[in-house]
Amino acid sequence: MAGVRWNTAPMSIAGKYQQHGLHFRDVSYRRGEKLLFADLSFSLLPGEVYLIQGDNGAGKTSVLRLAAGLTRAESGALLYENYNGAADAGSLIAYQGHGNALEPSMTAQEDLSFWLEIYDHDTDPDDLMDHVGLNDQKHVKTSALSAGQKRRLAFARLKASERPIWLLDEPMAALDKAGKELTAQLINSHIDIGGSAIIATHSRFPATTGKRKRIVLETGP
């Protein structure tokens, strides 16, 4: 997947993240014999949130996996860039799929500490866990956490990644009211510091800060 260079000076972004971009250019994707979507084009820039909506099987998760570099388009191109010019998915993107990617034999604190080391992040894991409301569960094995607690821990990992682009697949799933409110706050705080997000959801999504756009994928015959 190719990258392109900015032809203008970087935009001034208040907050942590400087200019970045993810661009779909006439992207088509086929799963097996079925063409899920064709000629999909859009650009994601700092401070923007895209909601990818549609029925089950329409290709919402496929859009995220394409953006994350986990699968290839049948045709078209995905372009990644930052303020220095060409970039790649690994340097810009944090992906949260349906699964939470937790190690069941580790405690919540151990699991998050592992990811902090991977990301070379010097934040105290206890601070992050407190931020997502898991301070009382830090010594609990991840396998014993509730579905909502596992999702909170996954969001702590997203914050630790310090990637400007978040790809989120049904992030409100399995969360109670308090968990949904916290998730919305975490997404908004990411947008407020210049981050961006693509969110796949089949249901109504809470209001977000920043510029919000929507793509609806239709299930073909």
LORO-903256 format. One line per field, with one value per residue (C-alpha): residue number from 0; x, y, z. Coordinates in steps of 0.001 Angstrom, whole numbers, padded with zeros to 6 digits. Layout:
n c(NUM, ...)
c1 c(X, ...)
c2 c(Y, ...)
c3 c(Z, ...)
This chain:
n c(0, 1, 2, 3, 4, 5, 6, 7, 8, 9, 10, 11, 12, 13, 14, 15, 16, 17, 18, 19, 20, 21, 22, 23, 24, 25, 26, 27, 28, 29, 30, 31, 32, 33, 34, 35, 36, 37, 38, 39, 40, 41, 42, 43, 44, 45, 46, 47, 48, 49, 50, 51, 52, 53, 54, 55, 56, 57, 58, 59, 60, 61, 62, 63, 64, 65, 66, 67, 68, 69, 70, 71, 72, 73, 74, 75, 76, 77, 78, 79, 80, 81, 82, 83, 84, 85, 86, 87, 88, 89, 90, 91, 92, 93, 94, 95, 96, 97, 98, 99, 100, 101, 102, 103, 104, 105, 106, 107, 108, 109, 110, 111, 112, 113, 114, 115, 116, 117, 118, 119, 120, 121, 122, 123, 124, 125, 126, 127, 128, 129, 130, 131, 132, 133, 134, 135, 136, 137, 138, 139, 140, 141, 142, 143, 144, 145, 146, 147, 148, 149, 150, 151, 152, 153, 154, 155, 156, 157, 158, 159, 160, 161, 162, 163, 164, 165, 166, 167, 168, 169, 170, 171, 172, 173, 174, 175, 176, 177, 178, 179, 180, 181, 182, 183, 184, 185, 186, 187, 188, 189, 190, 191, 192, 193, 194, 195, 196, 197, 198, 199, 200, 201, 202, 203, 204, 205, 206, 207, 208, 209, 210, 211, 212, 213, 214, 215, 216, 217, 218, 219, 220)
c1 c(000000, 001455, 002006, 001939, 003544, 001670, 001787, 001093, 002510, 001125, -002129, -001874, -003553, -004159, -003062, -000811, -001071, 000255, -001051, -001914, -004206, -005772, -007227, -009333, -009074, -011627, -011267, -013163, -013239, -014430, -014983, -015021, -017262, -019156, -018218, -018925, -018296, -016772, -015039, -015108, -013362, -012982, -010295, -009862, -008043, -007198, -010234, -012574, -014765, -016202, -019119, -019269, -022804, -024814, -026384, -024404, -022366, -022234, -018483, -018092, -015372, -013713, -013283, -011481, -009286, -008332, -007461, -005359, -003425, -004711, -006229, -005856, -008257, -009259, -008595, -007907, -005391, -005042, -002712, -001192, 000611, 001842, 003440, 006771, 005186, 004614, 003721, 002370, -000488, 001728, 002920, -000516, -003180, -004478, -007095, -009741, -011737, -014535, -012018, -010077, -006692, -006050, -003757, -005992, -003132, -002097, -003647, -005102, -002077, 000380, -001408, -001390, 002247, 003146, 001601, 003190, 006551, 005705, 004795, 007835, 005469, 006639, 003169, 002354, -000145, -002055, -002733, -004173, -006259, -007649, -008482, -010671, -012211, -010312, -008156, -009968, -009426, -005692, -004744, -007602, -006784, -008106, -010024, -012054, -012978, -016505, -017093, -017344, -014159, -012279, -013389, -012216, -008803, -008644, -009266, -006427, -004211, -005497, -004488, -001069, -000472, -000287, -001427, -003408, -005943, -008264, -010190, -013039, -015385, -018635, -016867, -020077, -020814, -021140, -020944, -023385, -024484, -021450, -019121, -020698, -020350, -016702, -016054, -017584, -015404, -012243, -013039, -013796, -010590, -008656, -010345, -009795, -006006, -005975, -006663, -009175, -011295, -013228, -016017, -018006, -021439, -024832, -026696, -027082, -023825, -023447, -022468, -018740, -016608, -014832, -016117, -018417, -019161, -021040, -020714, -023562, -022707, -025602, -025899, -025954, -028104)
c2 c(000000, 003285, 006522, 010064, 013296, 016419, 019183, 021894, 022751, 020730, 022011, 023435, 020971, 021829, 018950, 015940, 014655, 016454, 016132, 012663, 011188, 007956, 007932, 005289, 005752, 003807, 000747, -002421, -005491, -009021, -011772, -015097, -014690, -011739, -008141, -006326, -002805, -001051, 002290, 003361, 006728, 008926, 010743, 010689, 013720, 014937, 015645, 013568, 010571, 008306, 006041, 002987, 001656, -001045, -004441, -007480, -008740, -005374, -005022, -002759, -004903, -005322, -001538, -001548, -004512, -002874, 000350, -001580, -003341, -006750, -007604, -006431, -004644, -006179, -002832, 000774, 002120, 003059, 005956, 006807, 010027, 012144, 015541, 014122, 012646, 008971, 006680, 003181, 001575, 000362, 003831, 005489, 002970, 001243, -001405, -002694, -005535, -007674, -009531, -007770, -009468, -010160, -012866, -014996, -016143, -012570, -010182, -006981, -005059, -007552, -007519, -003719, -003575, -005931, -003583, -000528, -002219, -003082, 000551, 001800, 003863, 004981, 005626, 003850, 001088, 001841, 005370, 004056, 001431, 004036, 006210, 003455, 002493, -000764, 000089, -002464, -005217, -004761, -008068, -010044, -012458, -011133, -014388, -013550, -010022, -009291, -008514, -004824, -004850, -006582, -003879, -001178, -002833, -002918, 000842, 001348, -000418, 001879, 004915, 003378, 002892, 006649, 006083, 008976, 006804, 004494, 001774, 000543, -002352, -002066, -000430, -000142, -003881, -005650, -002376, -001099, 002538, 003652, 001759, 003362, 006821, 006154, 004832, 007965, 010106, 008211, 008593, 012287, 012925, 011228, 013464, 016566, 016131, 015824, 012107, 010571, 007418, 005085, 003336, 000390, 000242, -001119, 000979, 004597, 005980, 008664, 012157, 012697, 015812, 016838, 016538, 013550, 011829, 008703, 005972, 003508, 000195, -001595, -005362, -006421, -009150)
c3 c(000000, -001104, 000766, -000577, 000499, 001624, -001003, 001605, 005029, 007973, 009411, 012902, 015252, 018878, 021042, 020876, 017324, 014289, 010783, 009523, 006940, 005743, 002250, 000503, -003264, -005335, -003124, -003983, -001783, -002456, 000099, -001665, -004691, -003250, -003993, -000722, -001967, -004972, -005605, -001951, -001561, 001505, 003493, 007260, 008718, 012244, 014402, 012241, 013069, 010389, 011288, 009014, 009151, 007440, 007959, 009042, 006104, 004351, 004891, 007943, 009540, 006140, 005880, 009231, 008336, 005047, 006856, 009377, 006619, 007695, 004319, 000737, -001564, -004876, -006530, -005625, -003117, 000541, 001281, 004651, 005485, 008342, 008641, 007396, 004283, 003498, 006390, 006956, 008854, 011681, 012623, 012530, 013467, 016585, 015815, 018217, 016730, 018164, 020318, 023040, 022441, 026127, 027520, 029792, 032043, 032901, 035373, 033976, 035227, 033704, 030361, 030148, 031314, 028466, 025914, 027488, 026995, 023389, 022735, 024711, 026856, 030301, 031763, 035031, 034153, 037363, 036117, 032864, 034638, 036989, 033972, 032498, 035839, 036439, 039430, 041616, 039020, 038369, 040065, 038482, 035651, 032358, 031890, 035019, 033948, 032780, 029103, 029888, 031972, 029170, 026771, 029203, 029417, 025621, 025571, 028026, 025495, 022736, 024764, 025441, 021701, 021105, 017513, 015982, 014129, 016059, 014215, 016399, 015647, 017638, 020622, 022661, 022528, 025919, 027859, 030461, 030557, 032570, 030224, 027158, 028680, 029491, 025981, 024458, 026738, 025728, 022034, 022475, 024418, 021592, 019003, 021119, 020986, 017210, 016822, 014435, 014320, 012072, 013976, 012618, 014210, 013255, 015826, 016802, 018161, 020860, 019803, 019331, 019265, 016105, 012559, 012202, 008897, 007913, 005314, 004862, 003209, 001553, 001348, -002255, -003819)
